[in-house]
């Protein structure tokens, strides 16, 4: 719930289906998968003691943000220095779920093998 309250949508609107599907995805996945999603977007699997409002970016405090970027066949990308998720304009919840799960479960960070 706190994650939802502390977000910035960038160039998506609250009413966009991709945003609705994203929050459905967050609700539907396991705690472990939410931790991986948090790591994917922020670079850490744990929140600061003060929660989402104390997330830090490369220039200080930085709220979680979702931006519309790319095409529907792209994987989502993250910018951990800015706590930003680049979420393509997927055409269905199933497509969003498939691409996000692949991104959080099958990718590794810099220098990890």
C-alpha positions as CSV (number, residue, x, y, z in Angstrom):
1,X,0.0,0.0,0.0
2,X,2.8,2.4,0.9
3,X,4.4,1.8,-2.5
4,X,1.2,2.9,-4.3
5,X,0.9,6.0,-2.1
6,X,4.5,7.1,-2.8
7,X,4.5,6.8,-6.6
8,X,4.8,9.3,-9.3
9,X,3.4,8.3,-12.6
10,X,5.6,10.3,-15.0
11,X,3.8,10.4,-18.4
12,X,1.2,7.8,-17.5
13,X,-2.1,8.8,-16.0
14,X,-3.7,7.1,-13.0
15,X,-6.5,5.9,-15.3
16,X,-4.2,4.2,-17.9
17,X,-4.8,0.5,-18.0
18,X,-1.0,-0.2,-17.8
19,X,-0.9,1.6,-14.4
20,X,-4.0,-0.3,-13.2
21,X,-2.4,-3.6,-14.4
22,X,0.9,-2.8,-12.7
23,X,-0.7,-2.3,-9.3
24,X,-2.8,-5.5,-9.9
25,X,0.5,-7.3,-10.6
26,X,2.1,-5.9,-7.4
27,X,-0.9,-7.2,-5.4
28,X,-0.9,-10.6,-7.1
29,X,2.7,-11.6,-6.8
30,X,4.4,-13.2,-3.8
31,X,6.4,-11.2,-1.2
32,X,9.6,-12.7,-2.7
33,X,8.6,-11.4,-6.1
34,X,7.8,-8.0,-4.7
35,X,11.2,-7.9,-3.1
36,X,12.7,-8.7,-6.5
37,X,10.6,-6.0,-8.2
38,X,11.8,-3.5,-5.6
39,X,15.4,-4.6,-6.2
40,X,14.9,-4.3,-10.0
41,X,13.6,-0.7,-9.7
42,X,15.6,0.7,-6.8
43,X,18.7,-1.4,-6.6
44,X,17.8,-2.7,-3.1
45,X,15.5,-5.4,-1.9
46,X,14.7,-3.6,1.3
47,X,13.1,-0.2,2.0
48,X,14.8,2.4,4.2
49,X,13.6,2.5,7.8
50,X,11.2,5.4,7.0
51,X,9.7,3.5,4.0
52,X,9.1,4.6,0.5
53,X,9.1,8.3,1.4
54,X,12.8,7.9,2.2
55,X,14.0,6.2,-1.0
56,X,17.2,7.8,-2.2
57,X,18.4,8.4,-5.7
58,X,21.6,9.7,-7.2
59,X,20.5,13.3,-6.3
60,X,19.0,12.7,-2.9
61,X,15.4,11.8,-2.1
62,X,13.8,10.3,-5.1
63,X,10.2,8.9,-5.3
64,X,9.3,5.7,-7.2
65,X,8.3,6.6,-10.7
66,X,6.7,4.8,-13.6
67,X,7.3,6.1,-17.1
68,X,5.8,5.1,-20.5
69,X,8.8,4.1,-22.6
70,X,9.2,1.9,-25.6
71,X,7.0,-0.5,-27.6
72,X,4.8,-3.3,-26.4
73,X,7.3,-6.0,-27.4
74,X,10.0,-4.4,-25.2
75,X,11.0,-5.6,-21.7
76,X,10.5,-3.1,-18.9
77,X,13.7,-1.3,-17.9
78,X,14.8,0.3,-14.7
79,X,16.9,3.2,-13.7
80,X,18.0,2.4,-10.1
81,X,19.6,5.8,-9.7
82,X,16.2,7.4,-10.1
83,X,13.9,4.7,-8.7
84,X,12.3,4.7,-12.1
85,X,10.5,1.9,-14.0
86,X,10.2,2.3,-17.7
87,X,7.0,0.4,-18.5
88,X,6.1,-0.1,-22.2
89,X,2.5,0.3,-23.3
90,X,1.5,-3.4,-23.0
91,X,-1.8,-4.4,-24.6
92,X,-2.9,-6.9,-21.9
93,X,-2.4,-7.7,-18.2
94,X,-1.0,-11.1,-19.3
95,X,1.6,-9.5,-21.4
96,X,2.6,-7.0,-18.7
97,X,2.8,-9.9,-16.2
98,X,4.9,-12.0,-18.5
99,X,7.4,-9.2,-19.3
100,X,7.7,-8.0,-15.7
101,X,8.2,-11.5,-14.3
102,X,10.9,-12.1,-16.9
103,X,12.6,-8.9,-16.0
104,X,12.6,-9.4,-12.2
105,X,13.4,-13.2,-12.3
106,X,15.7,-13.6,-15.2
107,X,17.9,-10.5,-15.1
108,X,20.9,-9.7,-13.0
109,X,22.6,-6.5,-12.0
110,X,25.9,-5.1,-13.0
111,X,28.8,-7.4,-12.5
112,X,26.7,-10.3,-11.2
113,X,26.8,-13.7,-12.7
